[in-house]
Amino acid sequence: MFISNAMAAEGSAAGQGGFGSLIMLAVFGLIFYFLLIRPQSKRQKEHKTMISSIEKGDEVVTNGGLIGKVTKLDDNLLMLKVSDNTEVMVQRGMVASTLPKGTIKSLK
């Protein structure tokens, strides 16, 4: 008699555990979305708008750490003036951020 009661109790607990694990999986999926995926896509969108808004004369910093003033623009490339006689061509996607006007003069 004891064994049959114990077997019946295990069978009912297993059915509830399956539904509970499904709920936990959904909760982890939501946490993953709100903590990782959504902020990353927001950063990508902001970076894309920043890159598309770069104009001639803007001062920018590249991912490699170069600071320069934009002298020429293309769809995919920028020409940066990094010193008096030196210009460097970089891809638009490699621009990390834009700087306020006059930053380069204040650094010299």
Stockholm file with secondary structure:
# STOCKHOLM 1.0

chainA/1-108         MFISNAMAAEGSAAGQGGFGSLIMLAVFGLIFYFLLIRPQSKRQKEHKTMISSIEKGDEVVTNGGLIGKVTKLDDNLLMLKVSDNTEVMVQRGMVASTLPKGTIKSLK
#=GR chainA/1-108 SS CHHHHHHHHHHHHHHHHHHHHHHHHHHHHHHHIIIIIHHHHHHHHHHHHHHHTCCTTCEEEETTCCEEEEEEECSSEEEEEEETTEEEEEEGGGEEEEECTTHHHHHC
#=GC SS_cons         CHHHHHHHHHHHHHHHHHHHHHHHHHHHHHHHIIIIIHHHHHHHHHHHHHHHTCCTTCEEEETTCCEEEEEEECSSEEEEEEETTEEEEEEGGGEEEEECTTHHHHHC
//
